[in-house]
Amino acid sequence: MSDADDEHLQIQVPSVTKRDLGQRALDTREPIRMIVLRALQAYGVNVPTEAISDRRKRS
């Protein structure tokens, strides 16, 4: 799966939810994107495992 296969999804969440996601990202040193994709996968949404990666660490 490449970035070309990705699509943008924009949602509004309560500020407390965004703060919690931000704190989790700080605690785990992972991007919010990874945390959300992992949560969606746990909920049963089809998320390819290779999509759950830190895109910032690509060389």
CHARMM internal coordinates of N, CA and C (Angstrom, degrees):
IC EDIT
DIST 1 N 1 CA 1.4603
DIST 1 CA 1 C 1.5256
ANGL 1 N 1 CA 1 C 108.34
DIST 1 C 2 N 1.3042
ANGL 1 CA 1 C 2 N 116.91
DIHE 1 N 1 CA 1 C 2 N 133.47
DIST 2 N 2 CA 1.4607
ANGL 1 C 2 N 2 CA 120.90
DIHE 1 CA 1 C 2 N 2 CA -179.54
DIST 2 CA 2 C 1.5197
ANGL 2 N 2 CA 2 C 110.13
DIHE 1 C 2 N 2 CA 2 C -116.81
DIST 2 C 3 N 1.3328
ANGL 2 CA 2 C 3 N 115.26
DIHE 2 N 2 CA 2 C 3 N 171.32
DIST 3 N 3 CA 1.4630
ANGL 2 C 3 N 3 CA 120.13
DIHE 2 CA 2 C 3 N 3 CA 177.24
DIST 3 CA 3 C 1.5200
ANGL 3 N 3 CA 3 C 110.93
DIHE 2 C 3 N 3 CA 3 C -59.46
DIST 3 C 4 N 1.3250
ANGL 3 CA 3 C 4 N 116.79
DIHE 3 N 3 CA 3 C 4 N -28.26
DIST 4 N 4 CA 1.4684
ANGL 3 C 4 N 4 CA 120.29
DIHE 3 CA 3 C 4 N 4 CA 179.47
DIST 4 CA 4 C 1.5240
ANGL 4 N 4 CA 4 C 111.16
DIHE 3 C 4 N 4 CA 4 C -64.47
DIST 4 C 5 N 1.3348
ANGL 4 CA 4 C 5 N 116.61
DIHE 4 N 4 CA 4 C 5 N -24.58
DIST 5 N 5 CA 1.4688
ANGL 4 C 5 N 5 CA 121.21
DIHE 4 CA 4 C 5 N 5 CA 179.06
DIST 5 CA 5 C 1.5273
ANGL 5 N 5 CA 5 C 112.35
DIHE 4 C 5 N 5 CA 5 C -83.12
DIST 5 C 6 N 1.3265
ANGL 5 CA 5 C 6 N 117.35
DIHE 5 N 5 CA 5 C 6 N -10.55
DIST 6 N 6 CA 1.4624
ANGL 5 C 6 N 6 CA 121.77
DIHE 5 CA 5 C 6 N 6 CA -178.17
DIST 6 CA 6 C 1.5222
ANGL 6 N 6 CA 6 C 111.16
DIHE 5 C 6 N 6 CA 6 C -80.64
DIST 6 C 7 N 1.3134
ANGL 6 CA 6 C 7 N 115.63
DIHE 6 N 6 CA 6 C 7 N 149.10
DIST 7 N 7 CA 1.4591
ANGL 6 C 7 N 7 CA 122.28
DIHE 6 CA 6 C 7 N 7 CA 175.32
DIST 7 CA 7 C 1.5148
ANGL 7 N 7 CA 7 C 108.41
DIHE 6 C 7 N 7 CA 7 C -125.11
DIST 7 C 8 N 1.3138
ANGL 7 CA 7 C 8 N 115.79
DIHE 7 N 7 CA 7 C 8 N 153.05
DIST 8 N 8 CA 1.4656
ANGL 7 C 8 N 8 CA 120.49
DIHE 7 CA 7 C 8 N 8 CA 178.79
DIST 8 CA 8 C 1.5142
ANGL 8 N 8 CA 8 C 110.08
DIHE 7 C 8 N 8 CA 8 C -82.15
DIST 8 C 9 N 1.3219
ANGL 8 CA 8 C 9 N 115.24
DIHE 8 N 8 CA 8 C 9 N 141.27
DIST 9 N 9 CA 1.4572
ANGL 8 C 9 N 9 CA 122.90
DIHE 8 CA 8 C 9 N 9 CA 175.93
DIST 9 CA 9 C 1.5145
ANGL 9 N 9 CA 9 C 106.47
DIHE 8 C 9 N 9 CA 9 C -137.29
DIST 9 C 10 N 1.2983
ANGL 9 CA 9 C 10 N 115.55
DIHE 9 N 9 CA 9 C 10 N 121.49
DIST 10 N 10 CA 1.4604
ANGL 9 C 10 N 10 CA 119.27
DIHE 9 CA 9 C 10 N 10 CA -178.72
DIST 10 CA 10 C 1.5234
ANGL 10 N 10 CA 10 C 107.97
DIHE 9 C 10 N 10 CA 10 C -118.46
DIST 10 C 11 N 1.3323
ANGL 10 CA 10 C 11 N 116.31
DIHE 10 N 10 CA 10 C 11 N 129.46
DIST 11 N 11 CA 1.4641
ANGL 10 C 11 N 11 CA 120.70
DIHE 10 CA 10 C 11 N 11 CA 178.99
DIST 11 CA 11 C 1.5206
ANGL 11 N 11 CA 11 C 109.11
DIHE 10 C 11 N 11 CA 11 C -134.43
DIST 11 C 12 N 1.3003
ANGL 11 CA 11 C 12 N 114.93
DIHE 11 N 11 CA 11 C 12 N 159.55
DIST 12 N 12 CA 1.4561
ANGL 11 C 12 N 12 CA 121.13
DIHE 11 CA 11 C 12 N 12 CA 172.62
DIST 12 CA 12 C 1.5171
ANGL 12 N 12 CA 12 C 107.42
DIHE 11 C 12 N 12 CA 12 C -106.64
DIST 12 C 13 N 1.3228
ANGL 12 CA 12 C 13 N 115.29
DIHE 12 N 12 CA 12 C 13 N 134.36
DIST 13 N 13 CA 1.4578
ANGL 12 C 13 N 13 CA 121.78
DIHE 12 CA 12 C 13 N 13 CA 178.48
DIST 13 CA 13 C 1.5196
ANGL 13 N 13 CA 13 C 108.43
DIHE 12 C 13 N 13 CA 13 C -127.96
DIST 13 C 14 N 1.3231
ANGL 13 CA 13 C 14 N 117.21
DIHE 13 N 13 CA 13 C 14 N 157.95
DIST 14 N 14 CA 1.4634
ANGL 13 C 14 N 14 CA 119.41
DIHE 13 CA 13 C 14 N 14 CA 175.71
DIST 14 CA 14 C 1.5266
ANGL 14 N 14 CA 14 C 110.34
DIHE 13 C 14 N 14 CA 14 C -58.87
DIST 14 C 15 N 1.3101
ANGL 14 CA 14 C 15 N 116.62
DIHE 14 N 14 CA 14 C 15 N 148.29
DIST 15 N 15 CA 1.4685
ANGL 14 C 15 N 15 CA 120.60
DIHE 14 CA 14 C 15 N 15 CA -177.63
DIST 15 CA 15 C 1.5238
ANGL 15 N 15 CA 15 C 111.47
DIHE 14 C 15 N 15 CA 15 C -59.68
DIST 15 C 16 N 1.3181
ANGL 15 CA 15 C 16 N 118.35
DIHE 15 N 15 CA 15 C 16 N -34.35
DIST 16 N 16 CA 1.4608
ANGL 15 C 16 N 16 CA 121.09
DIHE 15 CA 15 C 16 N 16 CA 178.93
DIST 16 CA 16 C 1.5401
ANGL 16 N 16 CA 16 C 110.17
DIHE 15 C 16 N 16 CA 16 C -65.17
DIST 16 C 17 N 1.3167
ANGL 16 CA 16 C 17 N 117.21
DIHE 16 N 16 CA 16 C 17 N -34.40
DIST 17 N 17 CA 1.4598
ANGL 16 C 17 N 17 CA 121.74
DIHE 16 CA 16 C 17 N 17 CA 177.94
DIST 17 CA 17 C 1.5199
ANGL 17 N 17 CA 17 C 110.38
DIHE 16 C 17 N 17 CA 17 C -68.36
DIST 17 C 18 N 1.3161
ANGL 17 CA 17 C 18 N 116.19
DIHE 17 N 17 CA 17 C 18 N -44.23
DIST 18 N 18 CA 1.4645
ANGL 17 C 18 N 18 CA 119.99
DIHE 17 CA 17 C 18 N 18 CA 179.13
DIST 18 CA 18 C 1.5308
ANGL 18 N 18 CA 18 C 110.50
DIHE 17 C 18 N 18 CA 18 C -63.70
DIST 18 C 19 N 1.3232
ANGL 18 CA 18 C 19 N 116.68
DIHE 18 N 18 CA 18 C 19 N -41.05
DIST 19 N 19 CA 1.4664
ANGL 18 C 19 N 19 CA 120.10
DIHE 18 CA 18 C 19 N 19 CA 177.77
DIST 19 CA 19 C 1.5289
ANGL 19 N 19 CA 19 C 110.81
DIHE 18 C 19 N 19 CA 19 C -61.71
DIST 19 C 20 N 1.3454
ANGL 19 CA 19 C 20 N 116.22
DIHE 19 N 19 CA 19 C 20 N -43.22
DIST 20 N 20 CA 1.4598
ANGL 19 C 20 N 20 CA 120.52
DIHE 19 CA 19 C 20 N 20 CA 179.80
DIST 20 CA 20 C 1.5272
ANGL 20 N 20 CA 20 C 110.61
DIHE 19 C 20 N 20 CA 20 C -63.46
DIST 20 C 21 N 1.3176
ANGL 20 CA 20 C 21 N 117.60
DIHE 20 N 20 CA 20 C 21 N -43.02
DIST 21 N 21 CA 1.4616
ANGL 20 C 21 N 21 CA 120.87
DIHE 20 CA 20 C 21 N 21 CA 177.27
DIST 21 CA 21 C 1.5244
ANGL 21 N 21 CA 21 C 110.80
DIHE 20 C 21 N 21 CA 21 C -62.56
DIST 21 C 22 N 1.3173
ANGL 21 CA 21 C 22 N 116.34
DIHE 21 N 21 CA 21 C 22 N -42.30
DIST 22 N 22 CA 1.4576
ANGL 21 C 22 N 22 CA 120.50
DIHE 21 CA 21 C 22 N 22 CA 178.17
DIST 22 CA 22 C 1.5128
ANGL 22 N 22 CA 22 C 112.14
DIHE 21 C 22 N 22 CA 22 C -62.20
DIST 22 C 23 N 1.3214
ANGL 22 CA 22 C 23 N 116.44
DIHE 22 N 22 CA 22 C 23 N -41.48
DIST 23 N 23 CA 1.4720
ANGL 22 C 23 N 23 CA 120.45
DIHE 22 CA 22 C 23 N 23 CA 178.82
DIST 23 CA 23 C 1.5222
ANGL 23 N 23 CA 23 C 110.75
DIHE 22 C 23 N 23 CA 23 C -66.08
DIST 23 C 24 N 1.3229
ANGL 23 CA 23 C 24 N 116.14
DIHE 23 N 23 CA 23 C 24 N -41.87
DIST 24 N 24 CA 1.4665
ANGL 23 C 24 N 24 CA 119.65
DIHE 23 CA 23 C 24 N 24 CA 177.49
DIST 24 CA 24 C 1.5206
ANGL 24 N 24 CA 24 C 111.11
DIHE 23 C 24 N 24 CA 24 C -61.77
DIST 24 C 25 N 1.3324
ANGL 24 CA 24 C 25 N 115.57
DIHE 24 N 24 CA 24 C 25 N -40.32
DIST 25 N 25 CA 1.4642
ANGL 24 C 25 N 25 CA 120.23
DIHE 24 CA 24 C 25 N 25 CA 178.05
DIST 25 CA 25 C 1.5252
ANGL 25 N 25 CA 25 C 110.44
DIHE 24 C 25 N 25 CA 25 C -61.26
DIST 25 C 26 N 1.3273
ANGL 25 CA 25 C 26 N 116.64
DIHE 25 N 25 CA 25 C 26 N -41.48
DIST 26 N 26 CA 1.4643
ANGL 25 C 26 N 26 CA 120.01
DIHE 25 CA 25 C 26 N 26 CA 176.94
DIST 26 CA 26 C 1.5260
ANGL 26 N 26 CA 26 C 111.33
DIHE 25 C 26 N 26 CA 26 C -65.15
DIST 26 C 27 N 1.3298
ANGL 26 CA 26 C 27 N 116.00
DIHE 26 N 26 CA 26 C 27 N -44.90
DIST 27 N 27 CA 1.4595
ANGL 26 C 27 N 27 CA 120.82
DIHE 26 CA 26 C 27 N 27 CA -177.40
DIST 27 CA 27 C 1.5301
ANGL 27 N 27 CA 27 C 112.41
DIHE 26 C 27 N 27 CA 27 C -64.02
DIST 27 C 28 N 1.3314
ANGL 27 CA 27 C 28 N 116.83
DIHE 27 N 27 CA 27 C 28 N -40.26
DIST 28 N 28 CA 1.4675
ANGL 27 C 28 N 28 CA 121.34
DIHE 27 CA 27 C 28 N 28 CA -175.57
DIST 28 CA 28 C 1.5170
ANGL 28 N 28 CA 28 C 112.76
DIHE 27 C 28 N 28 CA 28 C -95.52
DIST 28 C 29 N 1.3445
ANGL 28 CA 28 C 29 N 116.37
DIHE 28 N 28 CA 28 C 29 N -8.63
DIST 29 N 29 CA 1.4689
ANGL 28 C 29 N 29 CA 122.00
DIHE 28 CA 28 C 29 N 29 CA -177.29
DIST 29 CA 29 C 1.5203
ANGL 29 N 29 CA 29 C 111.44
DIHE 28 C 29 N 29 CA 29 C 57.74
DIST 29 C 30 N 1.3311
ANGL 29 CA 29 C 30 N 115.19
DIHE 29 N 29 CA 29 C 30 N 39.54
DIST 30 N 30 CA 1.4602
ANGL 29 C 30 N 30 CA 122.78
DIHE 29 CA 29 C 30 N 30 CA 177.29
DIST 30 CA 30 C 1.5236
ANGL 30 N 30 CA 30 C 108.47
DIHE 29 C 30 N 30 CA 30 C -124.27
DIST 30 C 31 N 1.3175
ANGL 30 CA 30 C 31 N 116.68
DIHE 30 N 30 CA 30 C 31 N 151.31
DIST 31 N 31 CA 1.4693
ANGL 30 C 31 N 31 CA 118.93
DIHE 30 CA 30 C 31 N 31 CA 176.24
DIST 31 CA 31 C 1.5340
ANGL 31 N 31 CA 31 C 110.81
DIHE 30 C 31 N 31 CA 31 C -67.76
DIST 31 C 32 N 1.3168
ANGL 31 CA 31 C 32 N 115.42
DIHE 31 N 31 CA 31 C 32 N 152.35
DIST 32 N 32 CA 1.4641
ANGL 31 C 32 N 32 CA 120.64
DIHE 31 CA 31 C 32 N 32 CA 177.20
DIST 32 CA 32 C 1.5253
ANGL 32 N 32 CA 32 C 110.36
DIHE 31 C 32 N 32 CA 32 C -56.12
DIST 32 C 33 N 1.3255
ANGL 32 CA 32 C 33 N 116.77
DIHE 32 N 32 CA 32 C 33 N -36.38
DIST 33 N 33 CA 1.4696
ANGL 32 C 33 N 33 CA 121.29
DIHE 32 CA 32 C 33 N 33 CA 179.45
DIST 33 CA 33 C 1.5336
ANGL 33 N 33 CA 33 C 110.81
DIHE 32 C 33 N 33 CA 33 C -54.03
DIST 33 C 34 N 1.3317
ANGL 33 CA 33 C 34 N 117.30
DIHE 33 N 33 CA 33 C 34 N -45.23
DIST 34 N 34 CA 1.4603
ANGL 33 C 34 N 34 CA 120.64
DIHE 33 CA 33 C 34 N 34 CA -179.97
DIST 34 CA 34 C 1.5240
ANGL 34 N 34 CA 34 C 111.63
DIHE 33 C 34 N 34 CA 34 C -64.91
DIST 34 C 35 N 1.3053
ANGL 34 CA 34 C 35 N 116.08
DIHE 34 N 34 CA 34 C 35 N -41.15
DIST 35 N 35 CA 1.4686
ANGL 34 C 35 N 35 CA 120.58
DIHE 34 CA 34 C 35 N 35 CA -179.26
DIST 35 CA 35 C 1.5249
ANGL 35 N 35 CA 35 C 110.08
DIHE 34 C 35 N 35 CA 35 C -63.48
DIST 35 C 36 N 1.3247
ANGL 35 CA 35 C 36 N 116.25
DIHE 35 N 35 CA 35 C 36 N -44.64
DIST 36 N 36 CA 1.4652
ANGL 35 C 36 N 36 CA 120.60
DIHE 35 CA 35 C 36 N 36 CA -179.15
DIST 36 CA 36 C 1.5301
ANGL 36 N 36 CA 36 C 110.63
DIHE 35 C 36 N 36 CA 36 C -67.12
DIST 36 C 37 N 1.3374
ANGL 36 CA 36 C 37 N 117.74
DIHE 36 N 36 CA 36 C 37 N -44.55
DIST 37 N 37 CA 1.4688
ANGL 36 C 37 N 37 CA 119.73
DIHE 36 CA 36 C 37 N 37 CA 179.51
DIST 37 CA 37 C 1.5215
ANGL 37 N 37 CA 37 C 111.24
DIHE 36 C 37 N 37 CA 37 C -62.37
DIST 37 C 38 N 1.3268
ANGL 37 CA 37 C 38 N 117.06
DIHE 37 N 37 CA 37 C 38 N -40.52
DIST 38 N 38 CA 1.4658
ANGL 37 C 38 N 38 CA 120.20
DIHE 37 CA 37 C 38 N 38 CA 178.19
DIST 38 CA 38 C 1.5369
ANGL 38 N 38 CA 38 C 110.52
DIHE 37 C 38 N 38 CA 38 C -64.15
DIST 38 C 39 N 1.3161
ANGL 38 CA 38 C 39 N 117.10
DIHE 38 N 38 CA 38 C 39 N -39.84
DIST 39 N 39 CA 1.4734
ANGL 38 C 39 N 39 CA 120.90
DIHE 38 CA 38 C 39 N 39 CA 178.61
DIST 39 CA 39 C 1.5297
ANGL 39 N 39 CA 39 C 110.54
DIHE 38 C 39 N 39 CA 39 C -65.68
DIST 39 C 40 N 1.3242
ANGL 39 CA 39 C 40 N 116.55
DIHE 39 N 39 CA 39 C 40 N -41.68
DIST 40 N 40 CA 1.4706
ANGL 39 C 40 N 40 CA 119.82
DIHE 39 CA 39 C 40 N 40 CA 177.95
DIST 40 CA 40 C 1.5240
ANGL 40 N 40 CA 40 C 110.76
DIHE 39 C 40 N 40 CA 40 C -62.94
DIST 40 C 41 N 1.3291
ANGL 40 CA 40 C 41 N 116.49
DIHE 40 N 40 CA 40 C 41 N -41.33
DIST 41 N 41 CA 1.4577
ANGL 40 C 41 N 41 CA 120.60
DIHE 40 CA 40 C 41 N 41 CA 177.94
DIST 41 CA 41 C 1.5333
ANGL 41 N 41 CA 41 C 110.56
DIHE 40 C 41 N 41 CA 41 C -62.15
DIST 41 C 42 N 1.3257
ANGL 41 CA 41 C 42 N 117.36
DIHE 41 N 41 CA 41 C 42 N -42.51
DIST 42 N 42 CA 1.4660
ANGL 41 C 42 N 42 CA 121.43
DIHE 41 CA 41 C 42 N 42 CA 178.63
DIST 42 CA 42 C 1.5216
ANGL 42 N 42 CA 42 C 111.75
DIHE 41 C 42 N 42 CA 42 C -64.17
DIST 42 C 43 N 1.3283
ANGL 42 CA 42 C 43 N 115.97
DIHE 42 N 42 CA 42 C 43 N -28.73
DIST 43 N 43 CA 1.4643
ANGL 42 C 43 N 43 CA 121.99
DIHE 42 CA 42 C 43 N 43 CA 178.89
DIST 43 CA 43 C 1.5322
ANGL 43 N 43 CA 43 C 111.74
DIHE 42 C 43 N 43 CA 43 C -77.59
DIST 43 C 44 N 1.3403
ANGL 43 CA 43 C 44 N 115.94
DIHE 43 N 43 CA 43 C 44 N -12.00
DIST 44 N 44 CA 1.4585
ANGL 43 C 44 N 44 CA 119.57
DIHE 43 CA 43 C 44 N 44 CA 177.54
DIST 44 CA 44 C 1.5154
ANGL 44 N 44 CA 44 C 114.15
DIHE 43 C 44 N 44 CA 44 C 106.77
DIST 44 C 45 N 1.3253
ANGL 44 CA 44 C 45 N 116.79
DIHE 44 N 44 CA 44 C 45 N 4.47
DIST 45 N 45 CA 1.4623
ANGL 44 C 45 N 45 CA 120.85
DIHE 44 CA 44 C 45 N 45 CA 177.13
DIST 45 CA 45 C 1.5262
ANGL 45 N 45 CA 45 C 107.88
DIHE 44 C 45 N 45 CA 45 C -77.89
DIST 45 C 46 N 1.3208
ANGL 45 CA 45 C 46 N 117.41
DIHE 45 N 45 CA 45 C 46 N 139.45
DIST 46 N 46 CA 1.4526
ANGL 45 C 46 N 46 CA 122.57
DIHE 45 CA 45 C 46 N 46 CA -179.98
DIST 46 CA 46 C 1.5297
ANGL 46 N 46 CA 46 C 109.93
DIHE 45 C 46 N 46 CA 46 C -70.19
DIST 46 C 47 N 1.3178
ANGL 46 CA 46 C 47 N 115.84
DIHE 46 N 46 CA 46 C 47 N 106.68
DIST 47 N 47 CA 1.4650
ANGL 46 C 47 N 47 CA 122.69
DIHE 46 CA 46 C 47 N 47 CA 177.54
DIST 47 CA 47 C 1.5212
ANGL 47 N 47 CA 47 C 106.92
DIHE 46 C 47 N 47 CA 47 C -127.79
DIST 47 C 48 N 1.3390
ANGL 47 CA 47 C 48 N 118.18
DIHE 47 N 47 CA 47 C 48 N 114.06
DIST 48 N 48 CA 1.4644
ANGL 47 C 48 N 48 CA 119.00
DIHE 47 CA 47 C 48 N 48 CA 178.59
DIST 48 CA 48 C 1.5314
ANGL 48 N 48 CA 48 C 110.72
DIHE 47 C 48 N 48 CA 48 C -58.47
DIST 48 C 49 N 1.3111
ANGL 48 CA 48 C 49 N 115.94
DIHE 48 N 48 CA 48 C 49 N 135.25
DIST 49 N 49 CA 1.4602
ANGL 48 C 49 N 49 CA 121.10
DIHE 48 CA 48 C 49 N 49 CA -177.24
DIST 49 CA 49 C 1.5245
ANGL 49 N 49 CA 49 C 111.82
DIHE 48 C 49 N 49 CA 49 C -55.91
DIST 49 C 50 N 1.3351
ANGL 49 CA 49 C 50 N 117.12
DIHE 49 N 49 CA 49 C 50 N -38.46
DIST 50 N 50 CA 1.4643
ANGL 49 C 50 N 50 CA 119.95
DIHE 49 CA 49 C 50 N 50 CA -178.55
DIST 50 CA 50 C 1.5299
ANGL 50 N 50 CA 50 C 112.27
DIHE 49 C 50 N 50 CA 50 C -68.56
DIST 50 C 51 N 1.3373
ANGL 50 CA 50 C 51 N 117.81
DIHE 50 N 50 CA 50 C 51 N -15.72
DIST 51 N 51 CA 1.4638
ANGL 50 C 51 N 51 CA 121.00
DIHE 50 CA 50 C 51 N 51 CA 177.72
DIST 51 CA 51 C 1.5313
ANGL 51 N 51 CA 51 C 111.22
DIHE 50 C 51 N 51 CA 51 C -76.14
DIST 51 C 52 N 1.3264
ANGL 51 CA 51 C 52 N 115.99
DIHE 51 N 51 CA 51 C 52 N -19.24
DIST 52 N 52 CA 1.4661
ANGL 51 C 52 N 52 CA 120.29
DIHE 51 CA 51 C 52 N 52 CA -179.04
DIST 52 CA 52 C 1.5223
ANGL 52 N 52 CA 52 C 107.99
DIHE 51 C 52 N 52 CA 52 C -91.16
DIST 52 C 53 N 1.3180
ANGL 52 CA 52 C 53 N 114.77
DIHE 52 N 52 CA 52 C 53 N 78.09
DIST 53 N 53 CA 1.4588
ANGL 52 C 53 N 53 CA 120.88
DIHE 52 CA 52 C 53 N 53 CA 179.91
DIST 53 CA 53 C 1.5205
ANGL 53 N 53 CA 53 C 108.84
DIHE 52 C 53 N 53 CA 53 C -145.57
DIST 53 C 54 N 1.2998
ANGL 53 CA 53 C 54 N 115.25
DIHE 53 N 53 CA 53 C 54 N 160.71
DIST 54 N 54 CA 1.4647
ANGL 53 C 54 N 54 CA 121.27
DIHE 53 CA 53 C 54 N 54 CA 178.91
DIST 54 CA 54 C 1.5231
ANGL 54 N 54 CA 54 C 107.99
DIHE 53 C 54 N 54 CA 54 C -85.04
DIST 54 C 55 N 1.3199
ANGL 54 CA 54 C 55 N 116.77
DIHE 54 N 54 CA 54 C 55 N 104.50
DIST 55 N 55 CA 1.4599
ANGL 54 C 55 N 55 CA 121.06
DIHE 54 CA 54 C 55 N 55 CA -178.00
DIST 55 CA 55 C 1.5146
ANGL 55 N 55 CA 55 C 111.83
DIHE 54 C 55 N 55 CA 55 C -68.86
DIST 55 C 56 N 1.3267
ANGL 55 CA 55 C 56 N 118.76
DIHE 55 N 55 CA 55 C 56 N -16.72
DIST 56 N 56 CA 1.4666
ANGL 55 C 56 N 56 CA 121.47
DIHE 55 CA 55 C 56 N 56 CA -179.80
DIST 56 CA 56 C 1.5182
ANGL 56 N 56 CA 56 C 111.67
DIHE 55 C 56 N 56 CA 56 C -71.61
DIST 56 C 57 N 1.3373
ANGL 56 CA 56 C 57 N 117.84
DIHE 56 N 56 CA 56 C 57 N -20.25
DIST 57 N 57 CA 1.4659
ANGL 56 C 57 N 57 CA 121.18
DIHE 56 CA 56 C 57 N 57 CA -175.61
DIST 57 CA 57 C 1.5146
ANGL 57 N 57 CA 57 C 113.36
DIHE 56 C 57 N 57 CA 57 C -92.76
DIST 57 C 58 N 1.3101
ANGL 57 CA 57 C 58 N 116.95
DIHE 57 N 57 CA 57 C 58 N 11.96
DIST 58 N 58 CA 1.4779
ANGL 57 C 58 N 58 CA 119.87
DIHE 57 CA 57 C 58 N 58 CA 178.64
DIST 58 CA 58 C 1.5091
ANGL 58 N 58 CA 58 C 110.01
DIHE 57 C 58 N 58 CA 58 C -75.39
DIST 58 C 59 N 1.3380
ANGL 58 CA 58 C 59 N 115.37
DIHE 58 N 58 CA 58 C 59 N 145.59
DIST 59 N 59 CA 1.4602
ANGL 58 C 59 N 59 CA 118.03
DIHE 58 CA 58 C 59 N 59 CA 177.65
DIST 59 CA 59 C 1.5004
ANGL 59 N 59 CA 59 C 112.11
DIHE 58 C 59 N 59 CA 59 C -108.23
END
COOR INIT
IC SEED 1 N 1 CA 1 C
IC BUILD
